[in-house]
């Protein structure tokens, strides 16, 4: 399995992500400085019915969902249909974009 880096720069495996129950699936939030990465998979998320994941980026101080270049596309704050490897790649990018 591919690895990503957490907010402290430590190598992270998908199994290291601390998920909690949400609806009929799961959710996790990983802090990255002034941002937080939300990861969800449930019946109503993009790809959730297929066991895939959806991410969104939030500003920590306001809890507003935001675009983040390199993570989400311009005009879109949500990215769906992601595999575990895709999510780990995004965690690695978050570390690069946001720093430790």
N, C-alpha and C positions, 0 to 999 in steps of 0.2 A: 504494500500500500504506500502511496505517495505520502510525503510529509510536508507540513507547512510550518510557519513560525508563529508563536503566540506574540502578545504585545511586549513581552520581555526579551524576545529574540530566541527563545528556547524552541528547539525542534518539537513540533506537535504532530501527533497522529490523530486520525479522525476519532479514535476511541477515547482520546483525551478531552474531547469537547463535552462539557457538562450540560447535557440536555435535561429538560423538565417536561412534564406532560402538558400538552396544549391541544384542546379539542380531542380529536381522535389520533393525534400524532405527537410531535415533540417540537421543542423550541430551545434555543440557546442564545445568549448574548455574550459577546466577547468585547471587552473594552480596549480601545486603541487611542490613548491620549484623549483628545477632545471629541473623539468619535466612538461609536459602538457599532459592532457588526451583529445584526440579527440574522439568525439562521433558523428556518422553520421547515417542517414537512408535516402536512396534514391534508385532510380531504379538500380544503378550500385554497391551498397554496398552489402556485404554479408548478406542476409536476408531482405534487404530493400523492395523488392517486396511483402514480407509478413508482412510488418509493424514492422520488427525487426531491431536491431541496430548492428553496427560494431564499434569497438574501436581500437585505435592505441595510442602508447605513443611516444612522441617527447621530445628531449632534448631542453630545452628553449633557451639556448645560441647559438645553431647551427641549430635548427629546423630540425635535423636529426631524422628519425624514428628509434626507438631502441627497443630491447627486454628488458623486465623488469621482472625478476623472481617473480613469484607469481601473475603476471598480464597477461603476454603473455607467450607462450611456447617457449622453446629454438628453434632457427632457424626460428621463425615466429614473425613478428612484428604486425600482425593484428589478431583480434579475432572477429568473426562474429556470426550471428544468435542468438543475445542476446535479452532477454526480458528486460522490464523496471526494473524488480527486479534484473536481472543479472547485469545491468549497475550500479544500486545503490550498489550492492555488490562489484563491481570493484572500485567504488569511495571510499568505506570504506577501501578496501585493499590499494588503493593508499595513503590514509591518514596514514595507518599503516606503509607501506613500505617507504614512502617519508617523513613522519612527517608533521607537520603543516606548 
